[in-house]
Amino acid sequence: MQFIPSADLTPFNTFGIAARAEFMARFHSADDLRTALNTPELQGKPRLVLGGGSNILFTRDFPGVVLLNEIPGIRVVHEDDTNVFVKAGAGVVWHQFVLHTVEKGWSGIENMSLIPGKVGAGPMQNIGAYGVEIKDVFHSLEAMRISDGEVITFDREACAFGYRESFFKREGRDRFVIVSVTFRLKKAADVVNTSYGSIQEELKRAGITHPTIKDVSNAVIAIRRSKLPEPFGARQRR
Ligand SMILES: Cc1cc2nc3c(=O)[nH]c(=O)nc-3n(C[C@H](O)[C@H](O)[C@H](O)COP(=O)(O)OP(=O)(O)OC[C@H]3O[C@@H](n4cnc5c(N)ncnc54)[C@H](O)[C@@H]3O)c2cc1C
C-alpha cells in the first residue's frame, strides 16, 4: 500500500482537473485496502474510492483520503462447454479487459469496448453501451465492507441492477469497495450482438458480412473515436 499526503489528483481524473487530496492510499489487493482502512491517520476522515476517475468531477480539493483502486489480475475461475467464468481485479482498466476477452475469443462484452474507467466501477452503475449492459454478463463480485474489512460475495440478485444503477449506487454507497468482478462469457467468437444500427452501418462500411466479436469491438471503437476527439479520447484509454 502506498500512502501519499497532499496527493495531486490531476493524473487520476479523466477531465484532468487540478485538485489535491489530503491523503491518497493506492491499494493493490484486498489486504492492502484493509491496511489503508485501518491506518490511524485516516480514521474518521471522509473517503472517496477512485477507479479511473472518469465519472467524477472534482470542483475543489478533497479533504480526506482518496482510495485509489489498483488491484490487478485477470484469471479464469471456471469453465464448461459453452461458458467461461473470468475474474478481474477491480483495478484493471475496463477497455484492457475487453481487449483481453476479445483476443481470447470470449464473447459478451465487446459492445462495451472503450468505455472509460476500471472494472470495479462497472457494476456500480451497471455500465452499458450499444445494446449490452454489465448485468447481462455478470456472475458475481467481491466487495469489502468498510465497517469491518470483511470481503463479501454478491450475486446478480444481491447487486439489484437497474438502468445505470445498482445496490452499490444506492444502499451500498460508501459502505463497500468492490475488489473483483467475475463475468460469465461465451466461448464463441462468432456470437455477436449487432442490433444497434450504428454498428451495422460501421460493419457495412468495412465490408464485413459475417462479423466476429473482434469485428464488433473494432466497429464500436471506430464509432466511439469518431465521436470523441483526440486527445480527450486517448485520455479515456489510460
Ligand atoms: C467520455 C466518456 C464516455 C463514457 N461512456 C460511457 C458509456 O458508454 N456507458 C457507460 O455506462 N458509462 C460511460 N461513461 C461513464 C464511465 O465510463 C463509467 O461510469 C465508468 O464505470 C467509470 O469508471 P471509473 O473507474 O472511471 O469510475 P470513477 O469515476 O473513478 O468512480 C465513479 C464512482 O464509482 C465509485 N467507485 C469506483 N470504483 C469503485 C469500487 N471499486 N468500489 C466501489 N465504488 C467504486 C466512485 O467512488 C464514484 O462514486 C463515460 C464517461 C466518459 C467520461
The ligand as an ORCA input file, in Angstrom:
! r2SCAN-3c Opt
* xyz 0 1
  C     -16.196     10.172    -22.432
  C     -16.964      9.246    -21.548
  C     -17.723      8.238    -22.122
  C     -18.469      7.367    -21.305
  N     -19.214      6.388    -21.907
  C     -19.967      5.566    -21.138
  C     -20.775      4.540    -21.731
  O     -20.818      4.369    -22.946
  N     -21.511      3.759    -20.918
  C     -21.487      3.890    -19.552
  O     -22.177      3.133    -18.865
  N     -20.723      4.844    -18.957
  C     -19.971      5.673    -19.708
  N     -19.207      6.650    -19.116
  C     -19.170      6.729    -17.659
  C     -17.962      5.998    -17.053
  O     -17.167      5.422    -18.055
  C     -18.452      4.868    -16.128
  O     -19.250      5.388    -15.099
  C     -17.290      4.073    -15.517
  O     -17.781      2.908    -14.895
  C     -16.497      4.895    -14.513
  O     -15.381      4.123    -14.116
  P     -14.207      4.756    -13.289
  O     -13.303      3.647    -12.890
  O     -13.593      5.878    -14.035
  O     -15.001      5.300    -12.012
  P     -14.682      6.608    -11.140
  O     -15.008      7.838    -11.925
  O     -13.325      6.517    -10.565
  O     -15.771      6.405     -9.974
  C     -17.167      6.523    -10.258
  C     -17.964      6.206     -8.991
  O     -17.803      4.838     -8.642
  C     -17.218      4.703     -7.348
  N     -16.274      3.586     -7.437
  C     -15.247      3.464     -8.320
  N     -14.627      2.280     -8.150
  C     -15.267      1.659     -7.119
  C     -15.077      0.416     -6.439
  N     -14.102     -0.442     -6.775
  N     -15.908      0.098     -5.403
  C     -16.907      0.941     -5.034
  N     -17.123      2.146     -5.640
  C     -16.319      2.489     -6.660
  C     -16.546      6.041     -7.068
  O     -16.417      6.317     -5.684
  C     -17.505      7.009     -7.758
  O     -18.634      7.255     -6.953
  C     -18.443      7.520    -19.909
  C     -17.650      8.535    -19.322
  C     -16.925      9.392    -20.124
  C     -16.098     10.469    -19.487
*
